[in-house]
């Protein structure tokens, strides 16, 4: 999950994430969906906003 999150934060597409991890695009999409669900967001941009909000709160 951390690997997928790190690749998401680099702005990679599902296809690129799959290639980096040696998995299919479909599997990458499922992992991305799991990350988004874990953070309670629907979109990649919302994930970034949530992570920034959490980081600001922690400082």
Backbone as ProteinMPNN parsed JSONL, in Angstrom:
{"seq_chain_A": "XXXXXXXXXXXXXXXXXXXXXXXXXXXXXXXXXXXXXXXXXXXXXXXXXXXXXXXXXXX", "coords_chain_A": {"N_chain_A": [[0.82, -1.186, 0.0], [1.966, 1.238, 0.751], [3.82, 1.589, -1.269], [2.203, 1.995, -3.511], [0.886, 4.336, -2.736], [3.089, 6.1, -2.638], [3.773, 6.151, -5.356], [1.433, 7.182, -6.427], [1.552, 9.757, -5.374], [3.599, 10.737, -6.868], [2.327, 11.277, -9.146], [1.75, 9.323, -11.017], [0.065, 7.331, -13.494], [-2.457, 4.716, -13.483], [-1.617, 2.75, -15.262], [1.149, 3.304, -15.387], [1.838, 2.9, -12.711], [1.275, 0.183, -12.489], [3.202, -0.832, -14.281], [5.588, -0.114, -12.965], [5.379, -1.634, -10.645], [5.181, -4.149, -11.587], [2.709, -5.319, -12.111], [-0.645, -5.818, -13.385], [-2.556, -3.272, -15.153], [-5.167, -3.259, -14.313], [-5.012, -4.473, -11.763], [-3.41, -2.57, -10.521], [-5.201, -0.429, -10.565], [-7.112, -1.377, -8.769], [-5.593, -1.431, -6.406], [-5.056, 1.306, -6.157], [-7.666, 2.25, -5.786], [-8.172, 1.063, -3.312], [-6.36, 2.486, -1.684], [-7.414, 5.092, -1.909], [-9.904, 4.645, -0.745], [-9.137, 3.951, 1.848], [-8.258, 6.405, 2.813], [-10.587, 7.773, 2.707], [-11.489, 9.201, 0.46], [-12.508, 10.178, -2.918], [-11.142, 10.869, -5.216], [-7.902, 11.283, -6.775], [-6.793, 13.836, -6.468], [-8.162, 14.723, -4.236], [-7.056, 13.037, -2.38], [-4.421, 13.99, -2.175], [-4.963, 16.543, -1.123], [-6.086, 15.785, 1.33], [-3.904, 14.489, 2.56], [-2.105, 16.636, 2.776], [-3.562, 18.271, 4.484], [-3.649, 16.634, 6.768], [-0.897, 16.545, 7.328], [-0.382, 19.219, 7.942], [-1.895, 19.499, 10.231], [-0.539, 17.837, 11.95], [1.763, 19.192, 12.508]], "CA_chain_A": [[0.0, 0.0, 0.0], [2.847, 2.403, 0.794], [4.421, 1.751, -2.598], [1.18, 2.576, -4.379], [0.712, 5.718, -2.289], [4.253, 6.864, -3.086], [3.679, 6.324, -6.807], [0.324, 8.112, -6.639], [2.024, 11.103, -5.057], [4.461, 11.145, -7.977], [1.454, 11.606, -10.254], [1.727, 8.255, -12.016], [-1.217, 6.756, -13.88], [-2.594, 3.303, -13.121], [-0.76, 1.989, -16.171], [2.537, 3.507, -14.961], [1.989, 2.226, -11.415], [1.343, -1.239, -12.793], [4.509, -1.132, -14.88], [6.623, 0.001, -11.929], [5.242, -2.694, -9.648], [5.125, -5.446, -12.251], [1.345, -5.836, -12.014], [-1.49, -5.324, -14.477], [-3.21, -1.977, -14.937], [-6.377, -3.544, -13.539], [-4.599, -4.675, -10.366], [-2.976, -1.264, -10.031], [-6.41, 0.359, -10.328], [-7.709, -1.888, -7.527], [-4.76, -0.947, -5.301], [-5.306, 2.749, -6.042], [-8.995, 2.373, -5.177], [-8.028, 0.719, -1.89], [-5.697, 3.615, -1.02], [-8.383, 6.18, -1.833], [-10.91, 4.257, 0.243], [-8.518, 4.017, 3.173], [-8.203, 7.804, 3.221], [-11.937, 8.318, 2.679], [-11.637, 10.153, -0.642], [-12.909, 9.564, -4.188], [-10.267, 11.248, -6.321], [-6.475, 11.432, -6.458], [-6.553, 15.201, -5.99], [-8.67, 14.779, -2.868], [-6.068, 12.337, -1.559], [-3.332, 14.93, -1.912], [-5.479, 17.562, -0.21], [-6.231, 15.163, 2.651], [-2.566, 14.273, 3.122], [-1.573, 17.951, 3.154], [-4.313, 18.691, 5.664], [-3.162, 15.829, 7.886], [0.477, 16.97, 7.636], [-0.455, 20.529, 8.59], [-2.449, 19.279, 11.567], [0.476, 17.144, 12.761], [2.911, 20.079, 12.822]], "C_chain_A": [[0.867, 1.253, 0.0], [3.498, 2.662, -0.561], [3.44, 2.425, -3.544], [0.96, 4.033, -4.013], [1.867, 6.584, -2.773], [4.196, 7.136, -4.588], [2.529, 7.259, -7.176], [0.778, 9.552, -6.424], [3.013, 11.628, -6.091], [3.644, 11.493, -9.215], [1.365, 10.55, -11.331], [0.307, 7.767, -12.272], [-1.273, 5.306, -13.408], [-1.684, 2.434, -13.978], [0.706, 2.089, -15.742], [2.809, 2.828, -13.616], [2.12, 0.72, -11.632], [2.695, -1.642, -13.35], [5.62, -1.086, -13.833], [6.596, -1.163, -10.95], [5.193, -4.091, -10.264], [3.77, -6.119, -12.129], [0.524, -5.268, -13.166], [-2.093, -3.962, -14.119], [-4.458, -2.171, -14.082], [-6.043, -3.72, -12.057], [-4.138, -3.366, -9.749], [-4.19, -0.397, -9.707], [-7.084, -0.079, -9.026], [-6.917, -1.396, -6.32], [-4.979, 0.548, -5.076], [-6.659, 2.981, -5.375], [-8.942, 2.07, -3.685], [-7.375, 1.848, -1.107], [-6.689, 4.76, -0.846], [-9.443, 5.887, -0.775], [-10.367, 4.364, 1.661], [-8.505, 5.45, 3.7], [-9.556, 8.5, 3.124], [-12.169, 9.362, 1.602], [-12.004, 9.413, -1.923], [-11.895, 9.783, -5.299], [-8.83, 11.42, -5.838], [-6.165, 12.819, -5.902], [-7.046, 15.373, -4.56], [-7.707, 14.086, -1.904], [-4.926, 13.277, -1.187], [-3.773, 16.0, -0.928], [-5.599, 17.016, 1.206], [-4.874, 14.953, 3.324], [-1.925, 15.585, 3.556], [-2.257, 18.472, 4.413], [-3.828, 17.948, 6.899], [-1.758, 16.252, 8.307], [0.477, 18.303, 8.362], [-0.963, 20.403, 10.026], [-1.415, 18.669, 12.502], [1.648, 18.044, 13.143], [2.551, 21.105, 13.834]], "O_chain_A": [[0.542, 2.228, -0.677], [3.701, 3.812, -0.953], [3.814, 3.326, -4.294], [0.857, 4.881, -4.899], [1.645, 7.689, -3.268], [4.533, 8.232, -5.036], [2.636, 8.037, -8.124], [0.432, 10.448, -7.195], [3.238, 12.835, -6.178], [4.194, 11.951, -10.217], [0.948, 10.845, -12.451], [-0.542, 7.788, -11.38], [-0.264, 4.741, -12.987], [-1.057, 1.497, -13.482], [1.423, 1.088, -15.732], [3.877, 2.253, -13.409], [2.973, 0.068, -11.03], [3.269, -2.656, -12.951], [6.501, -1.946, -13.83], [7.637, -1.624, -10.482], [5.165, -5.092, -9.548], [3.684, -7.344, -12.052], [0.96, -4.337, -13.844], [-2.133, -3.562, -12.955], [-4.765, -1.34, -13.226], [-6.729, -3.168, -11.196], [-4.438, -3.08, -8.59], [-4.206, 0.292, -8.687], [-7.572, 0.759, -8.267], [-7.505, -0.988, -5.318], [-5.077, 1.0, -3.935], [-6.774, 3.826, -4.488], [-9.593, 2.743, -2.887], [-7.788, 2.141, 0.015], [-6.796, 5.334, 0.238], [-9.83, 6.769, -0.008], [-11.066, 4.818, 2.567], [-8.715, 5.682, 4.891], [-9.662, 9.689, 3.424], [-12.947, 10.298, 1.793], [-11.843, 8.196, -2.021], [-11.797, 8.974, -6.222], [-8.576, 11.666, -4.659], [-5.369, 12.957, -4.973], [-6.428, 16.081, -3.765], [-7.563, 14.5, -0.754], [-4.517, 13.347, -0.028], [-3.038, 16.33, 0.003], [-5.256, 17.7, 2.171], [-4.721, 15.211, 4.518], [-1.271, 15.638, 4.598], [-1.612, 19.041, 5.294], [-3.62, 18.55, 7.953], [-1.457, 16.312, 9.499], [1.251, 18.498, 9.299], [-0.509, 21.117, 10.92], [-1.412, 18.948, 13.701], [2.442, 17.688, 14.014], [3.391, 21.923, 14.209]]}, "name": "protein", "num_of_chains": 1, "seq": "XXXXXXXXXXXXXXXXXXXXXXXXXXXXXXXXXXXXXXXXXXXXXXXXXXXXXXXXXXX"}
